[in-house]
Amino acid sequence: MEIITRDRPAFANLHVKMNAGDRITAEADAMASMSTTLTIKTRWNGGFIGAVLRRIFGGETLFINEFIANAPGELVLTQPFPGDIECMELNGTSLFLQPGAYLASESGVKLGVQWAGFASWIGGEGLFRLKVSGTGKVWFGAYGGIFAKEIDGPFVVDTGHLVAYEPTVGMK
């Protein structure tokens, strides 16, 4: 599978070239176009209870789509708003995403929710946050541009502008 992020930073989309047997999971509303050689399997985002919790507490959709290539084909994935898309590779690690940031992931990546705390709720970001973990690539997006910042020591960030972050020690 070959995935290229195109049209960055304003109207980013993922162009996915798939070989027979390749699979990719994406938000239910992410598919812009696809070859007829692909099959879509729609399922609850983590089972019924998990999907409802992710919807209520994580701001995610109830369903996710798995795209399976029966023969070589192409898929275009995008987000519902203009902005940038980033990719991060997880190697048995975790990443927290803001509500609505998740776009797609490889099959080794699991989606979950985790308690964010009352401070997050007071800040308008909700009581829970979306957690992606496992092994594989995950793509996420945001309205506007995205840049990475390595933090070493205390640093203040307005949570309304935070798209994704790695957990600190003790939060994994």
N, C-alpha and C positions, 0 to 999 in steps of 0.2 A: 504494500500500500504506500502510495506517495501522497503527501498532503502539503499543499502550498497555501500560505496566507497571501491573498491578493488584495489590491486596492486599499492598502493601508495609508494613512491612519484613519481617514474619515469614513470610508464605507467598506471596511474589511470584510472578507468572506473567505471561507475555506474551500479550495478546489481539491477534491479527493479523487485520486485515480486508484481504483480497486481492482485486484486480481481475483479470480475465482476462489471462493472460500474466505476472503477477507471480511471482517466485521468491524463496525464502528457504532458507538452509542451516541445519541444526540438528544437535545431537548425536543419536545414534541413539535414545536413550531419552528425549528431551525432549518428544515429542508426547503431550499429555494428551487432546486431542480435535480433530476436524477435520470440515469439511463434506465431503460426498461429491463435491463439484465439484473437489476437489483431488486431485492425483496425487502419490504418493511415489516417488522414485527413490533407492534405497539404493546406495551405492558405497563402495569402500575410501577411507579418510580419507587421500588423497594417493597413491593407488596402493598395491599390496601392500606393497612395501618401506617406503614412507613411513608406512603405517598401522601396521605392526609396530613401527617406530621410535617413533612417537607413543605407542603402547600401552605399550611397555617403558620408554621414557625420559621420556615426557611425561604418563603417567597418563591418556591419553585413550582413547576407544573405538576399535575397529578400523574402524567404519563411521560414515558420516554420512548424513543424509537430506536430500534436496533436495525441497522442497514446491513444486509448480507448480500455479497456478490455471488451470483450463480455463474457468472461469466465476467470477463473484464468489463468495467463500466466506470462511469463518472458520477460524482455527487457534489453538489454545491450546498454548503451550510452557511447560514448567516444569522445574525441576531436581529431582533425586532426594532433596533434603533441604530442611528449612525454612530460609528465609533471604531475603536481598534480591537484587535483580537491578539491574545498572547498564547503561547504554548509553554507548558512546563512538564518536564519528565519527572515522574515519581518513581523512586527506587525503594519501595517499602516504606515510604515516608508519607506525610500528610500535608494538606494545604487547606486553609480556610478561605472560602469565597463569600463575597457579599451576595445578598439575595438578587437573583436574576443574572448573575455573572456567568454561571456555568453554560457552556455551549455544547461540548462534545468530549468524548474520551474513548480510549482504547478499552478492550474488554477486561483487562486486569485492574481497572480502576473502579473502586466502589464509592457510591454516594451515600452520605449519612448526614445526620444533624447532631449538633452538640450544643449544650447549654452555653450561652454567651454571657449571662449574668444580667443583673438589674441595671448596671451602668450602661450596658449596650442598649437596653430597652429605653432608658431615660434619654439616651442620645439619639433615639429614633431609628435604631437599627434592628430592633426586635430582641426577643429573649433567647433565640437560638441562631446558630450560624450553620451554613452548609460546610460539611467536611468531605473532602475527597481524599482517598487513601489507596494504597496498594502499589501496583507496578504498572507503568505505562504512561502514555502522554495524556494530558488533559488540556483542553482549550477553553479559555474564558475571555469574556469581553466586557467592555464598558462604553458608556457614552463618552465620546471624546478620546483623547490619546491616553496611552498607558506607558509609564516608564518604571523601570525597576530601581529600587533604592536599597542598598545594603546598609543595615542598621547595626552599629556597634556602640552599645551604650544607650542611655536614655534618649528618647526622641518622641516628639509629640506629633500625632497625625489626626486630623479630623476624620472620624470614621465614615463620614459621608463621601470622602474622597479615596477611601481605601478599597481596592478591588480584590486583592488576594494577599495572603500572608502565610508564612510558615509558623507553626505553633512554637512557642518557647518551651524550654525544658519543663516537663511536668504536665504539659497540655496534650501530649500525643495520645 
